[in-house]
Amino acid sequence: MNAFTRLEAVCANVVERTFAVAFPSALQPVMIARKLVAAFESAAAGEPREGRRFLVQLAPADVARFAPDREYLERQWSTMLARLAERSGRSPRAPEVRLVATPTVAAGTVAIASETLAPPVSLAVRVRRGMPPNVRRSLNGPLTVGRDATCDLVLLDPRVSRRHVLLEASGAEARFRDLGSSNGTLLNGQKRDAGRLQCGDVLRVGDCELAVEDDDAGKEAT
């Protein structure tokens, strides 16, 4: 049994048990999974298979049919490819899978495309104004900001809520989300409940200002 056949068998065993009963229609997730495995394995020679996003292109009607389970399916397919990539020994960054409505694809059929993932963000936030001054935190995952001692970044400001805002970095994107604070969150002077963060942005929470910077130092100030 060659490597492709073994990987395809792994795909079928893992995915078919999960999906085959739940989706008894012409186009089933297990069929899409097999296409994904084939696309993963047929990557051009020398092309890195890690750091790629695989786009499952379906007719809009088929995407609508999968809509209630879309996030679950994308997560399961991504996990499947990540496991295959790990077995290949070439996966410092796990592949991603996204379901895409494509009018040119016929109903009941599947097309797979792929694209290179953008480099992961490398950002940090620094207390530009407020207490404690110049404290810096890397954005390498979820980071809660607020007055409560359990927050990842604690601000000594009575106008800051106990849990004021959540900052998150995932892949090539960093975002913030206000956690229902009393006084709200401002991004570059505009009140926003959520949004994307880029180098040079300034978040205002209470009377404190947080500057978004390149995380070139890779260390946290204390």
C-alpha positions in Angstrom: 0.0 0.0 0.0 1.6 3.3 -1.1 1.6 6.5 1.0 -1.4 8.1 -0.7 -3.5 4.9 -0.3 -2.6 4.8 3.4 -3.5 8.5 3.9 -6.7 8.1 2.0 -7.6 5.1 4.2 -6.9 7.2 7.3 -9.2 9.9 5.9 -12.0 7.5 5.2 -11.8 5.8 8.6 -11.8 9.0 10.6 -14.3 11.1 8.6 -16.7 8.5 7.3 -17.8 7.4 10.8 -18.4 11.0 11.8 -20.3 12.2 8.7 -21.8 9.4 6.6 -24.9 8.9 8.7 -25.5 12.5 9.4 -25.5 13.6 5.8 -27.3 10.9 3.7 -27.4 13.0 0.4 -25.7 12.9 -2.9 -22.8 15.1 -1.8 -21.5 14.1 1.6 -18.7 15.5 3.7 -16.7 12.3 3.4 -16.6 12.8 -0.4 -15.2 16.3 0.2 -12.7 14.9 2.7 -11.4 12.5 0.1 -11.0 15.3 -2.4 -9.1 17.3 0.2 -6.7 14.4 0.9 -6.1 14.1 -2.9 -5.4 17.8 -3.2 -3.1 17.7 -0.2 -1.1 14.8 -1.6 -0.9 16.2 -5.2 0.7 19.4 -4.2 3.4 20.4 -6.7 6.8 19.0 -6.1 8.8 21.2 -3.7 5.7 23.2 -2.7 5.4 23.4 1.1 2.1 21.8 2.2 2.2 23.5 5.5 1.0 27.1 5.8 -1.7 26.6 3.2 -5.5 27.2 3.1 -7.5 24.7 1.1 -10.7 26.2 -0.4 -13.6 23.7 -0.8 -15.5 25.2 -3.7 -19.2 24.1 -3.9 -22.3 25.3 -5.7 -24.1 28.0 -3.6 -27.0 25.5 -3.0 -24.7 22.9 -1.6 -23.0 25.5 0.7 -26.4 26.5 1.9 -27.2 22.9 2.7 -24.1 22.6 4.8 -24.5 26.0 6.5 -25.9 24.8 9.9 -22.7 22.6 10.3 -20.3 24.8 8.4 -18.0 25.7 11.3 -17.9 22.1 12.5 -17.1 20.7 9.1 -14.3 23.2 8.5 -12.8 22.4 11.9 -13.0 18.7 11.3 -11.5 18.9 7.8 -8.7 21.2 9.1 -8.0 18.7 11.9 -7.9 15.9 9.4 -5.3 17.7 7.2 -3.3 18.8 10.2 -3.0 15.1 11.3 -1.9 14.1 7.8 0.6 17.0 7.6 2.0 15.9 11.0 2.5 12.4 9.8 4.4 13.7 6.8 6.8 15.5 9.0 6.4 18.8 7.2 3.9 20.8 9.2 5.2 23.6 11.3 1.9 25.4 10.6 -1.3 23.4 10.3 -3.3 23.7 7.0 -6.7 25.4 7.1 -9.9 24.5 5.2 -12.6 26.9 4.2 -16.0 26.3 2.5 -16.6 28.7 -0.4 -19.7 29.2 -2.5 -18.7 29.2 -6.2 -21.4 29.7 -8.8 -19.3 28.2 -11.6 -19.2 24.8 -9.7 -22.0 22.5 -10.7 -24.3 21.3 -7.9 -23.2 18.0 -6.4 -19.6 18.4 -7.4 -16.5 19.7 -5.6 -13.5 21.7 -6.7 -10.5 22.3 -4.4 -8.2 25.3 -4.6 -5.4 26.3 -2.3 -3.6 29.5 -1.3 -0.6 30.3 0.8 -1.4 31.6 4.2 -0.1 35.0 5.2 2.6 35.0 7.8 1.3 35.1 11.3 1.0 38.5 12.9 3.7 39.5 15.4 2.2 42.4 17.4 2.3 43.7 20.9 0.3 46.3 22.9 2.0 48.8 25.1 0.3 51.1 27.8 1.1 54.4 26.1 -1.0 56.4 28.6 -2.2 55.2 32.0 -1.1 53.0 34.8 1.1 51.0 34.9 3.0 53.0 32.3 4.9 51.3 29.3 3.8 47.8 30.3 4.0 45.7 27.1 2.3 42.4 26.3 2.8 40.2 23.2 -0.3 39.3 21.2 0.4 35.6 20.8 -3.1 34.4 21.8 -6.1 35.7 23.7 -5.3 38.6 26.0 -7.9 40.1 28.4 -7.5 43.7 29.5 -9.3 45.2 32.5 -9.2 46.2 36.1 -9.6 42.7 37.6 -6.4 41.1 38.9 -7.1 38.0 36.8 -6.8 39.9 33.5 -3.7 39.4 31.4 -3.1 43.1 31.3 -4.3 44.9 34.5 -5.0 48.6 34.2 -5.2 50.8 37.3 -8.1 53.1 36.1 -11.5 53.4 37.8 -13.1 54.0 34.3 -11.8 50.7 33.1 -14.3 47.8 33.6 -13.2 44.7 35.5 -13.0 42.8 32.2 -13.0 45.5 29.6 -11.7 44.2 26.2 -10.4 41.0 24.7 -7.5 41.1 22.2 -6.8 38.0 20.1 -4.3 37.1 17.5 -4.9 34.1 15.2 -2.9 33.4 12.1 -2.4 36.6 10.1 -5.0 38.6 11.9 -5.3 40.4 15.3 -8.7 41.6 16.5 -10.3 43.2 19.6 -13.8 42.8 21.1 -15.3 44.9 23.9 -16.6 42.7 26.7 -19.6 44.8 27.5 -17.7 47.5 29.3 -19.4 50.5 31.0 -17.4 53.1 29.1 -16.8 51.4 25.8 -13.6 51.0 23.7 -12.3 53.4 21.1 -10.1 52.4 18.1 -8.2 55.4 16.8 -10.7 57.8 18.4 -13.8 56.0 17.1 -16.1 54.0 19.5 -16.1 50.4 18.3 -17.4 47.1 19.8 -15.0 45.0 17.8 -12.5 45.3 14.9 -9.2 44.4 13.4 -5.9 45.6 14.8 -2.9 46.7 12.9 0.5 48.2 13.8 0.1 51.8 14.7 -3.5 51.5 16.0 -4.4 53.0 19.4 -7.1 51.5 21.6 -8.5 53.7 24.4 -10.1 52.0 27.4 -11.2 54.3 30.1 -8.5 57.0 30.4 -5.8 54.5 29.2 -4.3 54.3 25.7 -2.9 51.0 24.4 -0.5 51.4 21.4 -0.3 48.4 18.9 3.3 47.8 17.9 5.5 45.4 16.1 6.6 42.7 18.5 10.1 42.9 17.4 11.6 42.5 20.8 9.6 39.4 21.5 9.6 40.2 25.2 7.2 41.7 27.7 8.1 44.7 29.7 7.3 44.6 33.4 
